[in-house]
């Protein structure tokens, strides 16, 4: 496609010189003919020659222009597709910490990728459709001018670098502003997404005016930068127009002088003026070309920063064997990027086929342990082994295929309930999907919906969405299960139903559960108690109660919050 475009561009540039040459020939021939006694009859051949040449040239131009635009557009579309897919493929390889950085919020990443691809593809399109033909035309026109008269060629050449210099000054003056524009657009997009996602909180605290003012200030900053850009462009564009017209005047003066000195014919005046128009055509477009190039460079910086974050690629080992499920944490410490320490010298053994509960107040480090066991993060210090092998030596995808994860808040994809449940096993049959929904006590509720399993999953309640996540777990059927508050969004009856289902799936599997619900942890084989990132106690429920330590305090507080004494007395009366 590129070579085809280059050939067409060269042919188009040659065709663009036909009109000036034909005009010179016409003027010179007409000047001779009008001196003859019967110019009309003797000049008819001139009209025929001119008409044939121009007609053939225009017919050729139709095919040349079509080919240039078609190939240019095809290259643009292909480039856009490749750049978009490359960005997607790349960010999917990055570790979770990359996305938790405030500089990599979803709105900012979206803006950088979209604007970067848009600017780069527009530059590619402009290069093959506008820039390349214009400069090829100018180069060939300049060669023809030198062939006709060296002095006129020199005058035309001198104007070009002056114009380029002014354009480079313009670009330099705007480079910092363009970066500000990029940052301001990112903040505006990110702010709008945050506003939409937080609409319930905004309305509940009556902060509409406050949030509106924040967005207004961002918009005003963006508008000021845009006005500065326009103002600067208007000043420099006026100066460049003067330089171009000054070049036209010099060409006219020089060619007229050479005609009067009988060094060239009258037709040569028209030839050089038209050729200079071809030379100055890309000069007239330089401001737009510079704008596009600088936009592409500025926005490409953000796009390629995303692509080139090689240090963020998720580390992966090579071991792909099926796991059994015994984890050993040895002197593990961990801090989130830019955050305070989350774990401090934790030692813990999670036995295969047993249920391990992690208990502690919020911020104790329970979810962090699950993140480390899933290889979402790498320990800052210490090591984690799985079945006696360093966890980092396992291939990530092979490891996670054997791990089922249910979080307190699970993501539901845009699409049907069936598709969301099938995410647990993309090759599952519809019958398997239904069976998983039944185990998650969701089937009856789905059947009551108008579209049943084809219903939009994002329209379900929080509790129903949580059951979809649990149904995925049943469908995946992994040997290792991590449950982080799996029933947090469910009512009491649903919690009991899901507990019964989870009790069934726990058998023979390695299970790590985090829960503030006493019923979820009482029958765990071993309970680890976390406090401020440290493991302070371990044992069974009865052993920890007898120890009268941190676990006992948490248990007593939970019992009081549930008003357990009254519940028990009421239950006895019944």
ZIHU-V763751 format. One record per backbone hydrogen bond with DSSP energy under -1.0 kcal/mol. CO is the residue of the C=O (numbers start at 1). NH is the residue of the N-H. Records with the same first field share a line. If there is no record, write none. Layout:
BEGIN
CO = NH, NH
END
This chain:
BEGIN
1 = 5
2 = 6
3 = 7
4 = 8
5 = 9
6 = 10
7 = 11
8 = 12
9 = 13
10 = 14
11 = 15
12 = 16
14 = 17
15 = 18
17 = 21
18 = 22
19 = 23
20 = 24
21 = 25
22 = 26
23 = 27
24 = 28
25 = 29
26 = 30
27 = 31
28 = 32
29 = 33
30 = 34
32 = 35
33 = 36
38 = 42
39 = 43
43 = 47
44 = 48
45 = 49
46 = 50
47 = 51
48 = 52
49 = 53
50 = 54
51 = 55
52 = 56
53 = 57
54 = 58
55 = 59
56 = 60
57 = 61
58 = 62
59 = 63
60 = 64
61 = 65
62 = 66
63 = 67
64 = 68
65 = 69
66 = 70
67 = 71
68 = 72
69 = 73
70 = 74
71 = 75
72 = 76
73 = 77
74 = 78
75 = 79
76 = 80
77 = 81
78 = 82
79 = 83
80 = 84
81 = 85
82 = 86
83 = 87
84 = 88
85 = 89
86 = 90
87 = 91
88 = 92
90 = 93
91 = 94
93 = 314
95 = 98
96 = 99
101 = 104
105 = 109
106 = 110
107 = 111
108 = 112
109 = 113
110 = 114
111 = 115
112 = 116
113 = 117
114 = 118
115 = 119
116 = 120
117 = 121
118 = 122
119 = 123
120 = 124
121 = 125
122 = 126
123 = 127
124 = 128
125 = 129
126 = 130, 131
127 = 132
130 = 134
131 = 135
132 = 136
133 = 137
134 = 138
135 = 139
136 = 140
137 = 141
138 = 142
139 = 143
140 = 144
141 = 145
142 = 146
143 = 147
144 = 148
145 = 149
149 = 153
150 = 154
151 = 155
152 = 156
153 = 157
154 = 158
155 = 159
158 = 162
159 = 163
160 = 164
161 = 165
162 = 166
163 = 167
164 = 168
165 = 169
166 = 170
167 = 171
168 = 172
169 = 173
170 = 174
174 = 178
175 = 179
176 = 180
177 = 181
178 = 182
179 = 183
180 = 184
181 = 185
182 = 186
183 = 187
184 = 188
185 = 189
186 = 190
187 = 191
188 = 192
189 = 193
190 = 194
191 = 195
192 = 196
193 = 197
194 = 198
196 = 199
198 = 202
199 = 203
200 = 204
201 = 205
202 = 207
207 = 211
208 = 212
209 = 213
210 = 214
211 = 215
212 = 216
213 = 217
214 = 218
215 = 219
216 = 220
217 = 221
218 = 222
219 = 223
220 = 224
221 = 225
222 = 226
223 = 227
224 = 228
225 = 229
226 = 230
227 = 231
228 = 232
229 = 233
230 = 234
231 = 235
232 = 236
233 = 237
234 = 238
235 = 239
236 = 240
237 = 241
238 = 242
239 = 243
240 = 244
241 = 245
242 = 246
243 = 247
244 = 248
245 = 249
246 = 250
247 = 251
248 = 252
249 = 253
250 = 254
251 = 255
252 = 256
253 = 257
254 = 258
255 = 259
256 = 260
257 = 261
258 = 263
259 = 262
266 = 269
267 = 271
268 = 272
269 = 273
270 = 274
271 = 275
272 = 276
273 = 277
274 = 278
275 = 279
276 = 280
280 = 284
281 = 285
283 = 286
285 = 289
286 = 290
287 = 291
288 = 292
289 = 293
290 = 294
291 = 295
292 = 296
293 = 297
294 = 298
295 = 299
296 = 300
297 = 301
298 = 302
299 = 303
300 = 304
301 = 305
302 = 306
303 = 307
304 = 308
308 = 310
309 = 312
310 = 313
312 = 95
319 = 395
326 = 387
327 = 350
328 = 385
329 = 348
330 = 383
332 = 346
333 = 380, 381
334 = 342, 343
336 = 339
343 = 334
346 = 332
348 = 329
350 = 327
351 = 354
354 = 511
355 = 525, 526
356 = 513
357 = 528
359 = 530
361 = 364
364 = 533
365 = 369
366 = 370
367 = 371
368 = 372
369 = 373
370 = 374
371 = 376
372 = 375
381 = 333
383 = 330
384 = 391
385 = 328
386 = 389
389 = 386
390 = 393
391 = 394
393 = 318, 319
394 = 317
395 = 399
396 = 400
397 = 401
399 = 402
400 = 403
402 = 480
404 = 482
406 = 484
415 = 457
416 = 420
417 = 421
418 = 422
421 = 424
422 = 425
425 = 428
429 = 433
430 = 434
431 = 435
432 = 436
433 = 437
434 = 438
435 = 439
436 = 440
437 = 442
438 = 441
442 = 446
443 = 447
446 = 449
451 = 454
452 = 455
453 = 418
455 = 417
456 = 459
457 = 460
461 = 465
462 = 466
463 = 467
464 = 468
465 = 469
466 = 470
467 = 471
468 = 472
469 = 473
470 = 474
471 = 475
472 = 476
473 = 477
479 = 510
480 = 404
481 = 512
482 = 406
483 = 514
485 = 488
487 = 490
491 = 495
492 = 496
493 = 497
494 = 498
495 = 499
496 = 500
497 = 501
498 = 502
499 = 503
500 = 504
501 = 505
502 = 506
506 = 509
510 = 481
511 = 356
512 = 483
513 = 358
514 = 485
517 = 520
518 = 521, 522
521 = 524
526 = 357
527 = 539
528 = 359
529 = 536, 537
531 = 534
533 = 344
534 = 531
537 = 529
539 = 527
540 = 544
541 = 545
542 = 546
543 = 547
549 = 553
550 = 554
551 = 555
552 = 556
553 = 557
554 = 558
555 = 559
556 = 560
557 = 561
558 = 562
559 = 564
560 = 563
563 = 567
564 = 568
565 = 569
566 = 570
567 = 571
568 = 572
569 = 573
570 = 574
END
